[in-house]
């Protein structure tokens, strides 16, 4: 009762209700909200602080920037969405707010496109060396769709490709990356696709800012070959994996492309099945079948590991988890 009253009191103010409505459409900074609302930074910051304290919004720090979105926890999220749904769709203030928000999203998309354009040649060059990424995406997609995944974590999310693929099949998905430029690209892609159940955060894959056992699935998509200590990355990813949950590692089989190490910052020339099984076993996971997608000269492998234990039935009626072999059969 106290939490409900606190939330209602925090939202019962015109500007704060406008902020809730805007944050339901994606992550926003104080600067974004200042531009949209036409109010001073201290005033907007105070409104945001009250909404965070009431559990209606959550705040994620990213360097000098803080990003705000609707709270993930059920109580605050349910109340916020209930109040937002009560705002008349033809309300002139909300209509103007959303028009200004769209202008900001267009700017973000333009900046992300410029960053992507500067790096597209390098990425295209590497993609041409390995198996068709649509085949890899399809294997991941089928796995996510067959498993009862409520929350998914994508480590090293890059452009948000895995989030976009998984969004229709999960309740929520979080992508983390250490590159703020890549996070800008991912946010723009998520905005464009209208995926409100996805978010990205600035975080270190060696020290994830999540509690133990939170996620039903964790993916590492062509990320591990950049890691100085792959075993530590997998162990940390396994820490946040729920009982019965799955980890999928997508990366290269051993290869002799030394240019990837010399010119593209790769730390490892692929991984053997034995090494990957050892990483998974040391992290407390049960290694499952390996799928190879042949390419020339790079072969992409999908390694799966499962956390033992019984998964809580948080999504009645959904199918039981599939093995990687079933997904690709």
Buried (B, 14 or more C-beta within 10 A) or exposed (E): EEEEEBBEEBBEEEBBBBBBBBBBBBBBBBEBBBBBBEBEEEEBBEBBEBBBEBBBBBBBEBEEEBBBBBBEEEEBBEBBBEBBEEBEEEEEEBEEBBEBBEEBBEEBBEBBEEBBEEEEEEEEEBBEBBBEBEBBBBBBBBBBBBBBBBBBBBBBBBBBBBBBBBBEBBBBBBBBBEBEBBBBBBBBBBBBEEBBBBBBBBBEBEEBEBEEBBBBBBBBBBBBBBBEEBBBBBBBBBBBBBEBBBBBBBBBBEBEBEEBEEEBEBEBBBBEBEBBBBBBEEBEBEBBBBBEBEBEEBBBBBBBBBBEEEBEEEBEEBEEBBBBEEBBE
